[in-house]
Amino acid sequence: STSSSSTSTSTPCYSNELECVRAVLTTEGFMGLMGRGLMPTIWLVTPSYGMYFVLYGVLMGTSFFAWLGKLAPLVAGAVSGCASWIPV
């Protein structure tokens, strides 16, 4: 690992991503690879995706979005996508 006083000219810990994955699997096992990063990611994206799909469905059911015709999925997706970042 690099020290906190490292500069941009310091050498990286790993030469590529695969080497990093191998090192974590070797030292910490599968749970070290998935346990520390996967659960926080799931907790982050679950409310966002839930909000996205619910809002998208609600918007697509309104008369305004029906009036937009073929643009409705694009606009509803954009609005839902923006709103889904609120809980993040």
Buried (B, 14 or more C-beta within 10 A) or exposed (E): EEEEEEEEEEEEEEEEEEEBEEBBEEEEEEEBBEEEEEEEEEEEBEEBEEBBEEBBEEBBEEEEBEEBEEEBBEBBBEBBEEBBEEEE
